[in-house]
């Protein structure tokens, strides 16, 4: 669904007024959630509820693995 203005403000700070659409991608690791990737666009139709999410899902998986490896190496 669409993200509320208050949520956009929390996610994008000063850039929030320019965000017309956004995608939220959970970063799910082996032991559960490790974060959230928020991608914003000035194009109102760039991200919408009916779009395919395969690429975003895969990107989230790859980022979660990279974060977990980085955390393991730096702990």
N, C-alpha and C positions, 0 to 999 in steps of 0.2 A: 504494500500500500504506500500511500504518500506519507512523507515525514512532516511532522508539524513544525511550524516556525520555531517554537521553543527548542525542539530537538536539534534543528539545524544550527541554532545559536550555540548550543552546548557542544556540538560536534565540530563546527567550523569557525567558531569565534567571530572575529572581525570580518571574515569573508562570507559569513552566512547570508547577508542581504543579496549577494550576487548568485547564490546557489538556487537554481530553478528545479533541479531534480537530483536525486542522490541514490546511491546503492549502499547498503550496509551488508558487509560480508563477515560472517563469524569466522574466527580463526580457531579451529578445533584441533587440538593436539591429541596425543595418545591418552593422556590422563584427563582430558576434558578441555573446556574453553581456555584459550591463552590470550585472547584479545578480540578486537573488532576493527575491521578496516572500513573506513567511511570514504567513499569516493563521490565527489560532487561535480556537477556540471552546470554551466550557465544555460545550456539547452534544455528547455522544459520537457522535450520528448526523448532526451538521451537515455534516461533510466525511467522505466515505467513498469507497472505490475505485470503486464502481459509479455514482457520480454524473456527470452531464454537466459538462463543463469549458469549454464555449463562452464563457460570461461571464468566467470567470477568465482564459482565454487572451486574450480581447480586452482585458481590463483590463491584463494584463501587457504587451501590445503598446503600449497607450496610455501607460502609465507609462514604458516604455523610451524611447519617442519624446520624452516630456517631459523625462526625465533627460538625454538626449543634447542636446536644445536648450538646456537650462539649462547644461550643461557647456560647450557651445560659446560661449554668451553670457558665461560667467564665466571663460574661460581667457585 
